[in-house]
Amino acid sequence: MSRPRRKNRIRGLDSLRALAVLGVLLYHAFPVVFSGGFFGVVAFFVISGYLSGYRTLTQMKERTFSLVDYYRKRFFRIWPAMIIVLLAGTAVLSRIDLYRLADSRQEFLSAVLGYNNYWQLKMNASYFNDLADSSPFTHLWYIAVLIQFDLVWPWIMMIHYRIRRSAGKFLPLLLFFCLTVFSFLVMPWELLVKGKDLSWVYYATGTRVFSLLAGALAGMMRAESLGIRPLKSGNPYIPRILYAAFVIITVLLYLGASGSSRMVYLGGMQLYTIAVCLVIELIAMNRRTFRRFVDGRLSRWLSSLSYEIYLWQYPVLLFSRLLFPEQKALIIVLTLAVILLLSVWLHAFTASLMPQRRRSA
């Protein structure tokens, strides 16, 4: 994803995206070692929400927002690449596993129409099943939540901006803050009070939207110049130390967390969501300090391919597991190489479908 250099570009998001996609990739490749890599999805949600909140409100303030343009960009960002992966995965299934092909038509439609997370709940699927027992498209629940969020987000923002015009910027932000706080309580409520199982609280849009809303609130506050102020300690290493501490905590979560632990849903994801929001703001408001500290060539490259890597990693790892059950080290390395090569190709191909598509961090 080549990005034009912009003065308001948020340095550090590339490194956060790279950290998130590595967590998800390592979780599926080495589930025993990186049992908490699914926390990378939380980071993806927060980053997506942050950019949506910041960009949409900024455009509305500048009177450059277009509903048609918003949906057009989101369509070309999400659907072409996903449909290609769906078609390729279905074609491979038809050759190596006809049993898994039985429900592929309904699953294909659920992914394309943006309700795959609820389709998987209907089919009693679990994100934490062994890879070999899953569908190659299990991971598309995340894309479904994004699609559902994208469908309603501009309408929420139009209401927000209308209130802002009549009552000032603080009242709509307060209302959105209340909505975000409420969304944080939905997951524990569903688990403790309504007795929903872990698959429900993991997949359902209502229980996962809090990360998107929290990110959006932080992005909106930045658009209103209400974010965290630059640290004035005089020591440029303090922001870097805080960022390094966040990375260490993230790696420890990747190594130690478990999707079967109730504490992950009763505070773990919520606290990590807040941490990601704070780190984005820390980076955004201390850009000079972070200029050479984050976003190296490798992180920018991984970030540019994060969506494509996310799409390919699950089906390619599954097909590798089915074709080579022993999964020797060389096979795993070659599988990861295939994921990267397919991601590079898919990124270049889908970019050619919309030559004027602009991407900014």
Number of C-alpha atoms within 10 A of each C-alpha: 19 15 12 11 9 9 6 10 14 19 22 27 21 23 22 24 25 23 22 26 27 21 26 26 23 21 21 21 21 13 20 13 13 23 23 24 31 26 26 23 18 23 27 25 25 29 28 19 29 26 20 23 26 20 18 25 25 18 13 14 14 9 9 9 17 13 11 8 10 14 14 12 14 14 13 15 17 17 18 17 20 20 15 14 20 24 12 13 20 21 12 16 20 14 9 13 13 13 10 15 18 12 12 20 10 12 23 18 14 19 24 20 13 22 22 26 27 19 18 23 16 10 11 10 19 17 18 18 9 11 20 14 12 18 21 25 22 20 20 25 25 23 22 23 23 20 21 15 16 18 14 10 17 20 12 11 19 16 11 18 20 12 17 15 11 9 11 12 15 14 14 19 19 12 13 20 16 12 15 20 14 12 20 25 15 17 27 20 15 17 18 13 9 9 12 14 12 19 18 23 20 20 23 20 20 16 21 23 24 27 30 27 28 29 31 29 25 27 30 26 21 20 18 16 10 12 17 18 12 16 14 9 9 7 10 14 12 14 21 18 11 13 21 12 12 17 16 12 14 24 18 14 21 25 19 14 20 20 18 12 11 15 13 18 19 17 15 15 20 20 13 21 26 15 17 23 23 18 21 24 23 22 23 22 20 21 19 13 18 21 13 11 14 19 20 13 11 12 19 22 17 23 26 22 24 23 22 25 25 22 26 28 25 24 26 19 22 23 20 19 18 16 11 12 12 10 14 9 9 9 15 17 13 12 21 21 12 16 22 19 14 19 24 18 13 23 20 14 13 18 19 11 11 12 8 8 12 12 12 14 17
